[in-house]
């Protein structure tokens, strides 16, 4: 509300200044016209009295030039000041809209992060209390321990993403070294299958292992975020397809799901920090809006490109292109 009041107050001041400018221009123009008429009348009067006709004509010409020069000056200055005021109003509107978008993103982030932190902590607490207070069969005890492990892993991923996003926003120092992309992707898939045994992940590696120059920690984070994002937004009982191929001069990693998809008008927005499709109060999927933001920041630092396309007939394909290693 305070920002809105300041916005309209700024508009009010600028509109007042614009009206004052118009009035100033009209007043100056009238004064210039009056001065011109008086000088012209005086010159005509002098001319009619028979005083040096040639000199009088020269004076009239000078009066005309002075009048035109003043009119052009008044008009020019008025237009310049008017343009500056309009630009000022445009910049205020742009800054206000940017602030509103930023506020909405922060609100969504706080809502999502609160939920993401509270849910696993509450689940861990409840499961631990159950283990302490009740005598359970060995099978049930193992299942509850697995539940605790799953929730703590979820917390670990959340914290890792938050730390990585903070690092990327504060001049993260990349350490580039030769990496084998097949090996990195296979490692991430293996870990993810252990954590999500119900998810089917189909991998397709074309040719020999692909060599790239990459930061190890950043590349693992990128691959994990792409895979987890696809799992998060996939329908039940659908497969995630991971493909690694060479399209010189790039290595291309594609992750395709058969989930809810991303509308065309949202594709350019989902790589923004904290941005998530839909309303945070009604959204069913978990997340913080950091996954694709982190992936895009990392791939840009590796001089690559992230693209999002539709998976026919349903779902999304997220592809990253990474330059091949120069020293094989």
Buried (B, 14 or more C-beta within 10 A) or exposed (E): EEEEEEBEEBBEEBEEBBEEBEEBBEEBBEEBEEBBEEBBEEBEEBBEEEEEEEEBEEBBEEBEEBBEEBBEEBEEBBEEBBEEBEEBBEEBEEEBEEEEEEEBBEEBBEBBBEBBBEBBEEBBEBBEEBBEEEEEEEEEBEEBEEBBEBBBBBBEBBEBBBEBBEBBEEEBEBEBEEBBBBEBBBBBBEBBBEBBEEBEBEBEBEEEBBBBBBBEBBBBBBBBBBBBBBBEBBEEEBBBBBBBBBEEEBBBBBBBBBBBBBEEEBBEBBBBBBBBBEEBEEBEBEBBBBBBBBBBBBBEBBEBBBEBBBBEEEBBBBBBBBBBBEEE
